[in-house]
Amino acid sequence: LRSVLCLCSQSAVIMASSLSVEEHASRAKAMLEAQDYAGADLEGCRALKILPDLADISVVRGRALLQPLLERIRSSEGITDVPKRLDFKDAYDAFRLALVMDPYNAEAVTEFDRLGELLKRMPDDVETETVIEIEEVEDGEPDSDNHSRSQINSHAGPDA
């Protein structure tokens, strides 16, 4: 185990072994409650050193989610087999999360940019849904039951 020098707010030097993320987080919380802000900051930084590794894992996850979709595009024989833009959301989110955790992760940048370009070239998803609109008629005259007359329109479209 690697030892790490840790300066606490009392200016004492403490030798600490490599701790798990949970242990660093617990220590950081305890130090924060004790108003040892410098110590809490240091422990928090130590806990966050795992982020680049988590970013790599998120890139792997994004690739695992993306690859089957790309294979479906390559092998699609009919229009019903082609993935929709929304199908790529989880892969997109995985690459975006990797970039949040490690903005300098070259693989995450590359995958995120490639997927962004692919999505720009894909047609927008069009899902037919029935929308019912109720519009007040201009004259607003009440009917025989003293209700305002309304016009109900039913039409299909994603932007309706």
MIROVO-476346 format. One record per residue: chain; x, y, z of N, C-alpha, C, O in turn; residue number from 0. Coordinates in steps of 0.2 Angstrom, whole numbers, plus 2048, in hexadecimal, padded with zeros to 3 digits. Last residue first. Example, Ala and Ser with C-alpha at 12.3 -4.5 7.8 and 13.67 -1.06 7.14 Angstrom:
2
(A, (840, 7F5, 823), (844, 7FB, 824), (840, 800, 827), (843, 806, 828), 1),
(A, (842, 7E4, 827), (83E, 7EA, 827), (842, 7F0, 827), (847, 7EF, 82A), 0),
//
This chain:
160
(A, (713, 85E, 75E), (70D, 860, 760), (70B, 861, 767), (706, 863, 769), 159),
(A, (71F, 858, 75A), (71F, 85F, 75D), (719, 862, 75E), (718, 868, 760), 158),
(A, (71C, 84B, 756), (720, 84C, 75B), (720, 853, 75E), (721, 854, 764), 157),
(A, (70B, 847, 750), (711, 84A, 74F), (715, 84B, 756), (712, 84C, 75B), 156),
(A, (6FA, 847, 74C), (700, 843, 74D), (706, 848, 74C), (706, 84C, 748), 155),
(A, (6EB, 84E, 753), (6EF, 84D, 74D), (6F6, 84A, 750), (6F7, 849, 756), 154),
(A, (6DB, 854, 757), (6DF, 84F, 758), (6E4, 84E, 752), (6E2, 84E, 74C), 153),
(A, (6D3, 861, 75E), (6D7, 85F, 759), (6DB, 859, 75B), (6DE, 85A, 760), 152),
(A, (6C4, 868, 764), (6C9, 863, 765), (6CC, 861, 75F), (6C9, 85F, 75A), 151),
(A, (6BF, 878, 769), (6C0, 874, 763), (6C5, 86F, 765), (6CB, 871, 768), 150),
(A, (6B1, 87D, 774), (6B8, 87C, 772), (6B9, 877, 76C), (6B4, 874, 76A), 149),
(A, (6A7, 889, 77B), (6A8, 884, 776), (6AF, 883, 775), (6B3, 888, 775), 148),
(A, (6A3, 889, 78D), (6A7, 88C, 787), (6A8, 886, 782), (6A9, 881, 783), 147),
(A, (693, 885, 793), (69A, 883, 792), (69D, 887, 78C), (69A, 888, 787), 146),
(A, (685, 885, 794), (689, 88B, 797), (691, 889, 797), (694, 88B, 79C), 145),
(A, (67F, 87C, 78D), (680, 87A, 793), (684, 880, 797), (686, 87E, 79D), 144),
(A, (67F, 882, 780), (678, 882, 783), (679, 880, 78B), (675, 881, 78F), 143),
(A, (68F, 88B, 780), (68A, 887, 77D), (683, 887, 782), (683, 88A, 786), 142),
(A, (696, 89B, 780), (694, 895, 784), (68E, 892, 780), (68A, 894, 77C), 141),
(A, (6A2, 8A1, 774), (69B, 8A1, 776), (699, 89B, 77A), (69B, 895, 778), 140),
(A, (6AE, 8A4, 76F), (6AE, 8A2, 776), (6A6, 8A2, 779), (6A5, 8A2, 77F), 139),
(A, (6B4, 8A8, 763), (6AE, 8AB, 766), (6AC, 8AA, 76D), (6A9, 8AE, 770), 138),
(A, (6BF, 89F, 762), (6C0, 8A6, 762), (6BA, 8AA, 765), (6BA, 8AE, 76A), 137),
(A, (6C0, 891, 76C), (6BE, 894, 765), (6BD, 89B, 767), (6BB, 89E, 76C), 136),
(A, (6CE, 88A, 773), (6C8, 88E, 774), (6C6, 891, 76D), (6CB, 894, 76A), 135),
(A, (6D4, 87A, 770), (6D4, 881, 76F), (6CE, 884, 770), (6C9, 882, 76E), 134),
(A, (6DC, 86C, 775), (6D6, 870, 776), (6D7, 877, 775), (6DB, 87A, 779), 133),
(A, (6E4, 85F, 76D), (6E4, 866, 76F), (6DD, 868, 770), (6D8, 866, 76C), 132),
(A, (6EB, 850, 76F), (6E5, 853, 76F), (6E6, 85A, 771), (6E8, 85B, 777), 131),
(A, (6F6, 846, 765), (6F5, 84B, 76A), (6EE, 84E, 769), (6EC, 850, 764), 130),
(A, (6FD, 837, 763), (6F7, 83A, 762), (6F7, 840, 767), (6F7, 83E, 76D), 129),
(A, (70C, 834, 75B), (708, 834, 761), (702, 838, 760), (703, 83D, 75C), 128),
(A, (71A, 82D, 753), (713, 82F, 753), (70F, 82F, 759), (70F, 829, 75C), 127),
(A, (72A, 832, 754), (725, 82D, 757), (71E, 830, 756), (71D, 836, 759), 126),
(A, (738, 835, 74D), (731, 837, 74C), (72D, 831, 74F), (72C, 82C, 74B), 125),
(A, (748, 83A, 750), (743, 835, 751), (73C, 838, 750), (73B, 83D, 753), 124),
(A, (751, 842, 742), (74E, 842, 749), (749, 83C, 74A), (746, 83A, 745), 123),
(A, (75E, 838, 73A), (758, 83C, 73A), (755, 83C, 741), (756, 838, 745), 122),
(A, (770, 83B, 73E), (76A, 836, 73E), (764, 83B, 73D), (763, 840, 740), 121),
(A, (77A, 844, 73E), (778, 841, 738), (772, 83D, 738), (76F, 83B, 732), 120),
(A, (77B, 846, 74C), (77A, 84C, 747), (777, 849, 741), (773, 84C, 73D), 119),
(A, (77F, 839, 750), (779, 83C, 752), (777, 842, 74E), (771, 842, 74C), 118),
(A, (78D, 839, 74C), (788, 834, 749), (781, 837, 74A), (77C, 836, 746), 117),
(A, (792, 844, 753), (792, 844, 74C), (78D, 83F, 749), (789, 841, 744), 116),
(A, (791, 83E, 760), (78D, 844, 75E), (78D, 845, 757), (787, 848, 755), 115),
(A, (799, 833, 75F), (792, 832, 760), (78E, 838, 75E), (789, 838, 75B), 114),
(A, (7A5, 83A, 75E), (7A3, 836, 758), (79C, 835, 759), (798, 835, 754), 113),
(A, (7A6, 841, 76A), (7A6, 845, 764), (7A3, 841, 75E), (79F, 843, 75A), 112),
(A, (7A7, 836, 773), (7A1, 83B, 774), (7A0, 83F, 76D), (79B, 840, 76B), 111),
(A, (7B2, 830, 76F), (7AC, 82C, 76E), (7A6, 831, 76F), (7A1, 831, 76B), 110),
(A, (7BC, 83A, 772), (7BB, 838, 76B), (7B4, 834, 76A), (7B1, 836, 765), 109),
(A, (7BA, 83C, 77F), (7B9, 842, 77B), (7B8, 83F, 774), (7B3, 841, 770), 108),
(A, (7BD, 830, 784), (7B7, 832, 785), (7B5, 838, 780), (7B0, 838, 77E), 107),
(A, (7CB, 82F, 781), (7C6, 82A, 77E), (7BF, 82D, 77F), (7BB, 82C, 77A), 106),
(A, (7D0, 839, 788), (7D0, 83A, 781), (7CB, 835, 77E), (7C8, 837, 779), 105),
(A, (7CC, 842, 795), (7CC, 83B, 793), (7CB, 83B, 78C), (7C6, 83C, 789), 104),
(A, (7CB, 84E, 79B), (7D1, 84D, 797), (7D1, 846, 794), (7D6, 844, 792), 103),
(A, (7C0, 84E, 7A4), (7C0, 852, 79E), (7C5, 851, 799), (7C5, 853, 793), 102),
(A, (7BA, 843, 7AD), (7C0, 844, 7AB), (7C0, 848, 7A4), (7C0, 844, 79F), 101),
(A, (7AC, 844, 7B0), (7B1, 842, 7B5), (7B8, 843, 7B3), (7BC, 844, 7B8), 100),
(A, (7A7, 849, 7A5), (7A6, 84D, 7AB), (7AB, 84B, 7B0), (7AE, 84F, 7B4), 99),
(A, (7AA, 83F, 79C), (7AD, 846, 79B), (7AC, 84A, 7A1), (7B1, 84E, 7A2), 98),
(A, (7A2, 835, 7A1), (7A9, 834, 7A1), (7AD, 83B, 7A0), (7B2, 83C, 7A3), 97),
(A, (796, 83A, 79E), (798, 839, 7A5), (79F, 839, 7A5), (7A2, 83B, 7AA), 96),
(A, (796, 839, 790), (796, 840, 793), (798, 840, 79A), (79B, 844, 79D), 95),
(A, (796, 82C, 78E), (79C, 82F, 78C), (79C, 836, 78F), (7A1, 839, 791), 94),
(A, (789, 829, 794), (78F, 826, 797), (796, 82A, 794), (79A, 82B, 799), 93),
(A, (781, 830, 78B), (781, 832, 793), (787, 82F, 796), (78B, 832, 79A), 92),
(A, (782, 829, 780), (784, 830, 780), (785, 832, 787), (78A, 835, 788), 91),
(A, (77D, 81C, 784), (784, 81D, 782), (786, 824, 782), (78C, 825, 785), 90),
(A, (770, 820, 786), (774, 81E, 78C), (77B, 81E, 78A), (77F, 81F, 78E), 89),
(A, (76B, 825, 779), (76C, 82A, 77F), (770, 827, 785), (774, 82B, 788), 88),
(A, (769, 81E, 76E), (770, 820, 770), (771, 824, 776), (776, 825, 778), 87),
(A, (75B, 81E, 76C), (75E, 817, 76E), (766, 819, 770), (769, 815, 774), 86),
(A, (758, 82A, 767), (757, 829, 76E), (75A, 823, 771), (75C, 822, 777), 85),
(A, (75A, 828, 759), (75E, 82C, 75D), (75E, 82B, 765), (763, 82B, 768), 84),
(A, (757, 816, 756), (755, 81D, 756), (75A, 821, 75A), (75E, 81E, 75E), 83),
(A, (75E, 80A, 74B), (75D, 80D, 752), (75A, 814, 751), (75C, 817, 74C), 82),
(A, (755, 800, 73F), (75A, 806, 740), (758, 809, 747), (753, 80B, 749), 81),
(A, (74B, 7F8, 73C), (751, 7F5, 740), (756, 7FA, 742), (75A, 7F9, 746), 80),
(A, (742, 7FD, 734), (740, 7FC, 73B), (746, 7FA, 73F), (745, 7FA, 745), 79),
(A, (748, 7FE, 727), (747, 804, 72B), (746, 803, 732), (747, 807, 737), 78),
(A, (752, 7F0, 725), (74C, 7F3, 724), (74C, 7F9, 729), (750, 7FA, 72D), 77),
(A, (75F, 7EC, 727), (75C, 7EA, 721), (756, 7EE, 720), (754, 7F0, 71A), 76),
(A, (76D, 7EF, 731), (766, 7F1, 730), (764, 7F0, 728), (767, 7F3, 724), 75),
(A, (77A, 7EE, 734), (777, 7E8, 731), (76F, 7E9, 730), (76C, 7E5, 72E), 74),
(A, (77E, 7FB, 738), (782, 7F8, 733), (77E, 7F2, 72F), (77E, 7F1, 729), 73),
(A, (775, 7FD, 743), (775, 801, 73D), (778, 7FE, 737), (776, 7FE, 731), 72),
(A, (779, 7F2, 74B), (772, 7F3, 749), (771, 7F7, 742), (76E, 7F6, 73E), 71),
(A, (785, 7F7, 74E), (785, 7F0, 74B), (77E, 7F0, 748), (77D, 7EE, 742), 70),
(A, (782, 802, 756), (786, 803, 750), (785, 7FD, 74B), (785, 7FD, 745), 69),
(A, (77C, 7FC, 761), (778, 800, 75D), (77C, 801, 756), (778, 802, 751), 68),
(A, (787, 7F4, 766), (781, 7F1, 764), (77D, 7F5, 75F), (77A, 7F3, 75A), 67),
(A, (78F, 800, 76A), (791, 7FB, 765), (78B, 7F7, 762), (78B, 7F6, 75C), 66),
(A, (78A, 807, 775), (78A, 80A, 76E), (78B, 804, 769), (788, 805, 764), 65),
(A, (78C, 800, 781), (785, 802, 77F), (785, 804, 777), (780, 803, 774), 64),
(A, (79A, 7FF, 781), (796, 7F9, 781), (78E, 7FB, 77F), (78B, 7F6, 77C), 63),
(A, (79D, 80D, 781), (79F, 809, 77B), (79B, 802, 77B), (798, 800, 775), 62),
(A, (799, 810, 78E), (796, 813, 788), (797, 80F, 781), (793, 80F, 77D), 61),
(A, (7A1, 808, 795), (79A, 807, 795), (797, 80A, 78F), (792, 807, 78C), 60),
(A, (7AE, 80E, 792), (7AC, 806, 791), (7A5, 805, 790), (7A3, 802, 78C), 59),
(A, (7AB, 81A, 798), (7AC, 81A, 791), (7AB, 812, 78F), (7A8, 811, 789), 58),
(A, (7AA, 816, 7A6), (7A4, 819, 7A2), (7A5, 819, 79B), (7A0, 818, 797), 57),
(A, (7B7, 812, 7A8), (7B1, 80D, 7A9), (7AB, 810, 7A5), (7A8, 80C, 7A2), 56),
(A, (7BD, 81F, 7A7), (7BF, 819, 7A2), (7BA, 814, 7A2), (7B8, 811, 79D), 55),
(A, (7B7, 825, 7B2), (7B6, 828, 7AB), (7B8, 822, 7A6), (7B4, 822, 7A1), 54),
(A, (7BD, 81E, 7BC), (7B5, 81D, 7BB), (7B4, 820, 7B4), (7AF, 81D, 7B1), 53),
(A, (7CA, 823, 7BB), (7C8, 81C, 7BA), (7C1, 81A, 7B9), (7BF, 816, 7B5), 52),
(A, (7C8, 830, 7BE), (7CA, 82E, 7B7), (7C9, 827, 7B6), (7C8, 825, 7B0), 51),
(A, (7C3, 82F, 7CC), (7BF, 831, 7C6), (7C1, 830, 7BF), (7BE, 82D, 7BB), 50),
(A, (7CB, 82D, 7D6), (7C8, 827, 7D3), (7C4, 829, 7CC), (7C3, 825, 7C8), 49),
(A, (7CD, 838, 7DD), (7D2, 836, 7D8), (7D0, 830, 7D4), (7D3, 82E, 7D0), 48),
(A, (7C3, 83B, 7E6), (7C2, 83D, 7DF), (7C7, 83B, 7DA), (7C6, 83B, 7D4), 47),
(A, (7CA, 839, 7F2), (7C4, 834, 7F0), (7C3, 835, 7E9), (7C1, 830, 7E5), 46),
(A, (7D3, 843, 7F3), (7D5, 83C, 7F2), (7D0, 838, 7F0), (7D1, 833, 7EC), 45),
(A, (7CA, 84E, 7F4), (7CE, 84D, 7EE), (7D1, 846, 7ED), (7D1, 844, 7E7), 44),
(A, (7C5, 84B, 800), (7C1, 84B, 7FB), (7C5, 84A, 7F4), (7C3, 847, 7F0), 43),
(A, (7D0, 84D, 808), (7CE, 846, 808), (7C9, 846, 802), (7C8, 841, 7FF), 42),
(A, (7D2, 85B, 806), (7D7, 856, 804), (7D5, 84F, 803), (7D6, 84C, 7FF), 41),
(A, (7C6, 860, 80B), (7C8, 861, 804), (7CD, 85C, 802), (7CC, 859, 7FC), 40),
(A, (7C7, 85C, 818), (7C2, 85A, 814), (7C3, 85B, 80D), (7C2, 856, 809), 39),
(A, (7D3, 864, 81C), (7D3, 85D, 81C), (7CD, 85A, 818), (7CF, 855, 814), 38),
(A, (7CD, 871, 81A), (7D3, 86F, 816), (7D4, 867, 816), (7D5, 865, 811), 37),
(A, (7C2, 870, 824), (7C1, 871, 81D), (7C7, 86F, 818), (7C6, 86C, 813), 36),
(A, (7BD, 86B, 831), (7C4, 86A, 82E), (7C3, 86A, 827), (7C4, 865, 823), 35),
(A, (7B1, 86A, 837), (7B3, 871, 834), (7BA, 871, 832), (7BE, 876, 832), 34),
(A, (7AC, 85E, 839), (7B0, 861, 83E), (7B3, 868, 83C), (7B7, 86A, 840), 33),
(A, (7A6, 85C, 82D), (7A1, 85D, 833), (7A5, 860, 839), (7A3, 864, 83D), 32),
(A, (7B1, 85A, 826), (7AD, 85F, 824), (7A8, 861, 82A), (7A8, 867, 82C), 31),
(A, (7B6, 84E, 82B), (7BA, 854, 82C), (7B6, 85A, 82A), (7B7, 85F, 82E), 30),
(A, (7AC, 845, 828), (7AD, 846, 82F), (7B1, 84D, 830), (7B0, 851, 834), 29),
(A, (7AD, 846, 81A), (7A7, 848, 81D), (7A8, 849, 824), (7A5, 84E, 827), 28),
(A, (7BA, 840, 818), (7B8, 847, 816), (7B2, 84A, 819), (7B2, 850, 81B), 27),
(A, (7B8, 833, 81D), (7BC, 838, 820), (7BB, 83F, 81E), (7BB, 843, 823), 26),
(A, (7AF, 82F, 813), (7AD, 82F, 81A), (7B1, 834, 81E), (7AF, 838, 822), 25),
(A, (7B7, 830, 808), (7B1, 834, 808), (7AE, 834, 80F), (7AC, 83A, 811), 24),
(A, (7C1, 827, 80B), (7C3, 82E, 80A), (7BD, 832, 80B), (7BD, 837, 80E), 23),
(A, (7B9, 81B, 80B), (7BD, 81D, 811), (7BF, 825, 811), (7BE, 828, 815), 22),
(A, (7B5, 81A, 7FE), (7B0, 81B, 803), (7B3, 81E, 80A), (7B0, 822, 80D), 21),
(A, (7C1, 818, 7F7), (7BD, 81E, 7F6), (7B8, 820, 7FC), (7B7, 825, 7FE), 20),
(A, (7CD, 811, 803), (7C8, 811, 7FE), (7C4, 818, 7FD), (7C5, 81C, 801), 19),
(A, (7DE, 817, 805), (7D7, 815, 807), (7D2, 815, 801), (7D4, 817, 7FC), 18),
(A, (7EE, 814, 807), (7E9, 815, 802), (7E3, 813, 805), (7E2, 80D, 807), 17),
(A, (7F3, 81A, 818), (7F3, 815, 812), (7EE, 817, 80D), (7E9, 81B, 80F), 16),
(A, (7FA, 829, 81E), (7F4, 825, 81D), (7F5, 820, 817), (7F8, 822, 812), 15),
(A, (802, 832, 82A), (803, 82D, 825), (7FD, 829, 824), (7FA, 827, 829), 14),
(A, (801, 844, 82C), (7FF, 83D, 82E), (800, 838, 828), (7FF, 83A, 823), 13),
(A, (807, 852, 834), (808, 84D, 82E), (806, 847, 830), (808, 844, 836), 12),
(A, (7FE, 860, 839), (801, 85A, 83B), (802, 856, 834), (7FD, 856, 830), 11),
(A, (7F6, 86C, 837), (7FD, 86C, 835), (801, 866, 837), (807, 866, 837), 10),
(A, (7E9, 86B, 83A), (7ED, 86C, 840), (7F5, 86C, 83E), (7F9, 86C, 842), 9),
(A, (7E4, 867, 82E), (7E4, 86E, 830), (7E8, 870, 836), (7EA, 875, 837), 8),
(A, (7F0, 85B, 827), (7E9, 85D, 82A), (7EA, 864, 82C), (7EF, 867, 82C), 7),
(A, (7F8, 854, 81A), (7F8, 85A, 81E), (7F1, 85B, 821), (7EC, 85D, 81D), 6),
(A, (7FD, 844, 816), (7F7, 848, 817), (7F8, 84E, 81C), (7FA, 84D, 822), 5),
(A, (805, 839, 80C), (806, 83F, 811), (800, 843, 811), (7FE, 845, 80B), 4),
(A, (802, 829, 80A), (801, 82F, 807), (802, 834, 80D), (7FF, 833, 813), 3),
(A, (809, 819, 805), (807, 81E, 80A), (806, 825, 807), (80A, 826, 802), 2),
(A, (802, 80B, 7FC), (806, 811, 7FC), (804, 816, 802), (7FE, 817, 803), 1),
(A, (804, 7FA, 800), (800, 800, 800), (804, 806, 800), (80A, 806, 803), 0),
//
